[in-house]
């Protein structure tokens, strides 16, 4: 399910996934196949880690990255879940061929 909430996003962010929802900044983003694919990759990651552990792992990687890189965006871009999603967001068939726990290759 896709929801639109314009006022919860920092400037550079346009979407997020919070199981089982994809939340977008603008209605027109529903047509962005690459963005939707990116967020669907996150849905798959969340499901395979049974949702709550995904968020704990995600937050842990981000906080460690903040200390490691001293940069919020660089910390975000180095989260294994984000690396997998960004690397494969243009492959609209990725989820049909994705191996379980594929994010571990980026850890």
N, C-alpha and C positions, 0 to 999 in steps of 0.2 A: 504494500500500500504506500502511495506517495502522498505526502502532505506538504503544504506550502506555509512557511512561517518567515515572513520578511525581516523581522526585527531581532532575531536571535543570533545572527551571524556576524562575526567580525568582517571587515571589508573584503579581505581576500578569499573568504570561504563562501561557497555557494551551496554546499550540500553536506549532509551527514546521515549516517545510518545508526539508528537506535532500534534494535530488534523489536518488532518486525517491520519497522517503518523506515522509509527513505524520506528525509525531510529536506526540502529545497527552499532556496531563498526567493525564487521567482517562478511563477507558473510556466513561463516559456521554457524553463530548463527541463521540463518533462520530456521535451523532444530531443534533448541532447543525449544521443545514444551512448557516447563515450562516458559521460558523467554517470548515467544510469548504470552502465556496465561496471564502472568503478565501485559504485555503491552496492551493487549486487554481489560483487566479490566480497565486500565486507559482510554482507548478510550471510554468505556461505562460511566465512571465517568465524563469525559469531556463533553460528549454529554448530559447527564442528567442535568448538570449545565450550559448548553448553552455556553460552551467552555471558553469564556473570564472570567466569574466568577470563573470557576475552577482554572485558573492560579492565579487569585487574592487571592483566598482562600488558595491555595497550598503555594504560596509565603509567605502569612501572617503566616500560621502555621509554616513554616520553620524559618522565622525570629524570631517569638516568641520562638520557640524551641532553637534557638541559644542562646538567652539570658537566657532561663530557664536551659538548660543543659550545656552551655559553651563548646559545642562540635558539629561540623558541621555534622558529620555522625550520631550521636545520635539524633540531631534535625531532620535530614532527615528520620531516621527510625521511628520517632514518629509522622510523618504527617499521619493524618487519612487515606488518600488515599493510602499511602504506606503500612500502617498496613493491610488494607483490601487486597491489592494486594499480599503482601507477605504471608498472612495467607492462601489465597486461590489459589495461583499460581499452586500448584500441583494437584488441582482438575480441570481436563480439561473439566468437565461438569458444572463448577461453573456458567458461564455466562448464561447458559440456565435455571438455577434455581435461579439466583440472584434476590433478592428483590430490588426495586428502592431505591436509597439513602442508600445503605447498608453500605457505608463508615461512616455514622453517628454513627454506633455502636462502632466505634473506635475513636471517637472524644473525 
